Amino acid sequence: MIQQVLDGYELEEGEVTMATRFGRDLELESIDLVALAGLLEERYGGAVNFAAFVADMELEEIIELDVGRLVGHIRRCLEAADGVRSR
């Protein structure tokens, strides 16, 4: 999904890692994050809410947000959703 958002950006193979920051390293703009949020919703439905995830963050936190932190959020959301379905 990140690669889809980055389509058109000139990135080298393997440049995106768990430590890659969306703002500082990839220089994504807010519209790019909105596109990523849309892709997450398409893939995971309401189980992963990117807007809620970043809602309480300060601007600097969003700029420093890295792939690993987002992956952790996605994992926690999916585990929680799976736990609800298992009940």
Backbone as a ProteinNet text record, in pm:
[ID]
protein_1_A
[PRIMARY]
MIQQVLDGYELEEGEVTMATRFGRDLELESIDLVALAGLLEERYGGAVNFAAFVADMELEEIIELDVGRLVGHIRRCLEAADGVRSR
[TERTIARY]
82.4	0	86.6	194.6	284.7	341.8	376.3	430.3	328.8	201.6	97	92.9	102.5	100.4	224.5	335.1	461.7	478.6	381.7	389.9	414.4	516.9	552.6	668	693.4	809.5	930.7	1043.6	1164.4	1234.7	1208.8	1270	1350.8	1458.7	1539.6	1482.1	1507.8	1463	1511.5	1423.5	1460.3	1470.8	1430.4	1443.5	1343.9	1231.8	1131.3	1151.5	1179.7	1199.1	1106.7	1111.3	1029.3	1068	1191.1	1237.8	1213.4	1164.3	1140.4	1028.9	1055.7	957.3	881.2	749.8	665.5	694.3	708.2	728.9	872.5	961.3	1101.8	1174.3	1154.9	1229.8	1162.6	1031.9	960.3	901.6	900.9	847.1	703.3	624.9	484.5	411.3	316.3	232.8	102.9	23.1	-100.7	-191.2	-193.8	-278.1	-230.3	-100.5	-46.2	-90.9	-93.3	-139	-288.6	-363.7	-506.3	-523.8	-441.8	-447.3	-412.6	-311.3	-273.7	-387.8	-451.2	-565.8	-676.4	-701.2	-803.1	-769	-642.7	-600.2	-612.5	-579.3	-594.1	-740.5	-828.1	-971.3	-1023.5	-977.2	-1017.3	-976.6	-856.9	-802.4	-860.7	-872.1	-908.3	-1045.5	-1114.9	-1245.3	-1230.9	-1327.7	-1325.8	-1232.3	-1170.1	-1081.6	-959.2	-911.9	-793.8	-835.5	-836.3	-878	-756.1	-698.6	-578	-606.2	-721	-754.9	-759.4	-817.9	-823.3	-683	-599.4	-462.5	-382.8	-395.6	-316.9	-389.4	-515.8	-596.5	-537.2	-478.3	-424.5	-276	-218.2	-76.2	-55.4	54.2	97.7	156.8	165.9	219.4	357.8	442.6	578.8	576.2	484	470.9	431.5	342.6	299.3	415	492.3	608.5	709.6	724.6	821.1	764.2	635.8	572.4	648.3	683.6	757.1	670.8	717.1	644.3	621.1	721.2	708.2	596.8	581.9	475	338.4	326.4	199.7	171.3	272	254.3	208.5	267.9	225.4	80.1	38.9	-100.4	-193	-156.3	-238.7	-250.6	-139.5	-139.4	-230	-219.2	-304	-451.7	-482.7	-622.9	-677.5	-597.8	-643.4	-656.7	-565.2	-574.5	-699.5	-728.3	-847.8	-973.5	-975.1	-1091.3	-1109.7	-1000	-1007.6	-1059.7	-1017.8	-1066.9	-1214.9	-1264.9	-1409.6	-1485.2	-1431.4	-1498.9	-1498.7	-1396.6	-1385.4	-1481.5	-1535.8	-1625.9	-1757
-118.9	0	124.9	120.8	235.9	257.6	149.4	160.6	223.7	190.5	251	401.7	444.2	587	654.4	582	638.3	627.7	570.5	558.5	696.7	709.1	837.3	904.9	863.8	914.5	833.9	897	825.8	772.4	645.2	579.2	460.4	433.4	317.8	193.2	77.5	-51	-65.3	-106.8	-130.8	-5	108.4	233.1	244.3	177.2	183.1	65.4	97.3	-3.1	29.8	-50	-24.4	108.1	152.3	277.1	399.6	378.6	489.7	578.7	707.7	803.9	860.7	868.5	914.1	1058.7	1145.3	1286.8	1321.9	1287.3	1327.9	1251.1	1121.4	1040.7	1036.4	1012.5	998.9	1131	1229.9	1362.1	1355.6	1264.9	1255.7	1379	1421.8	1535.4	1480.6	1568	1523.3	1448.9	1490.3	1421.5	1278.2	1255	1119.5	1033.4	1091	1016.7	986.8	1079.1	1054.8	938.1	934.2	823.1	691.8	692.4	571.6	528.3	623.4	591.9	525.4	574	514.8	373.2	348.4	212.3	117.6	166.9	84.8	49.7	145.8	120.4	21.6	36.2	-59.8	-201.2	-214.9	-347.5	-407	-325.2	-377.7	-332.3	-252.6	-202.9	-113.9	-120.1	-36.1	-84.5	-200.2	-255.5	-167.8	-99.9	-14.4	128.1	215.3	353.5	444.2	481.3	564.8	702.4	758.7	892.5	893.2	791.4	782.7	764.5	691.3	665.4	795.4	883.6	1007.1	1124.3	1106.6	1217.5	1283.5	1206.2	1261.6	1297.5	1282.5	1313.1	1461.1	1511.7	1646.8	1640.8	1755.4	1760.9	1697.2	1726.7	1671.1	1518.1	1462.3	1316.7	1255.7	1323.5	1274.1	1280.1	1388.3	1401.3	1291.1	1256.4	1154.1	1011.9	997.7	866	774.9	655.5	563.1	442.3	371.1	254.9	153.3	130	31.9	64.5	191.2	230.1	208	238.1	214.2	64.8	-14.8	-159.9	-213.6	-163.6	-204.9	-170.3	-52.1	-10.6	-103.4	-132.5	-221.6	-358.6	-411.1	-542.7	-543.5	-440.4	-433.1	-424.7	-346	-332.3	-465.1	-534.6	-661.8	-768.1	-769	-863.4	-834.3	-706.7	-669.2	-708.6	-685.4	-720.6	-870.6	-945.4	-1091.6	-1141.9	-1076.2	-1114.9	-1091.4	-984.7	-955.8	-1059.5	-1098.1	-1198.9	-1336.8	-1362.9	-1495.4	-1514.2	-1408.1	-1417.8	-1477.1
0	0	0	73.7	75.2	-64.2	-130.6	-266.1	-360.6	-344.3	-427.2	-406.2	-283	-252	-310.3	-309.2	-356.9	-507.7	-575.8	-721.1	-780.9	-859.8	-918.2	-846.2	-720.9	-648.6	-694.6	-700.3	-739.3	-614.5	-586.4	-471.3	-519.2	-448.4	-480.3	-413.3	-472.3	-417.9	-274.3	-186	-47.5	37.4	-15.6	58.1	173.6	162.9	268.8	364	490.5	594.5	711.5	815.2	933.2	1000.2	981.7	1043	954.9	834.2	741.9	795.1	801.5	848.3	728.4	741.5	631.5	593	691.5	663.3	631.1	721.1	705	595.6	587.5	490.5	353.4	352.4	225.3	176.1	266.3	234.7	183.5	246.6	210.2	260.2	183	221.7	278.8	334.8	398.4	300.8	175.8	77.2	55.5	67	54.1	171.4	290.4	408.1	398.7	340	317.4	220.8	116.5	20.6	89.4	174.7	248.9	340.2	406	492.7	412.1	291.9	205.6	166.7	135.9	100.8	219.9	338.4	458.7	481.5	460.6	478.7	374.8	250	146.3	183.5	235.4	266	393.9	499	630.1	679.3	600.9	644.5	766.5	854.4	973.5	1081.9	1062.3	1165.3	1189	1085.4	1096.7	1060.6	1159.6	1138.2	1151.8	1037.8	1037.1	1096.1	1063.6	1114	1266.8	1325.7	1471.8	1529.6	1458.4	1502.2	1513.5	1416	1416.8	1482.9	1518.3	1570.7	1694.3	1783.1	1907.3	1897.2	1779.4	1761.9	1732.3	1782.9	1747.2	1605.9	1540.4	1404.5	1396.5	1492.9	1492.1	1500.3	1578.2	1587.8	1453.4	1383.3	1252.2	1154	1158.4	1070	1099.8	1227	1268.1	1261.5	1229.1	1223.2	1127.5	1177.6	1090.6	1054.9	955.9	904.2	1015	1098.1	1205.9	1303.2	1336.6	1430.1	1365.6	1236.6	1167.6	1158.1	1128.5	1121.2	1256.9	1365.1	1498.9	1525.2	1483.3	1499.3	1420.8	1297.7	1214.7	1280.5	1327	1392.4	1515	1599.4	1719.5	1681.9	1581	1537.2	1485.8	1407	1351.1	1459.5	1554.9	1666.9	1748.9	1773.3	1849.3	1773.9	1643.5	1561.8	1558.5	1553.5	1552.6	1686.3	1794.1	1926.9	1940.9	1882	1886.6	1806.2	1691.4	1607.2	1670.7	1754.7	1817.1	1933.2	1983.4	2099.8	2064.2
[MASK]
+++++++++++++++++++++++++++++++++++++++++++++++++++++++++++++++++++++++++++++++++++++++

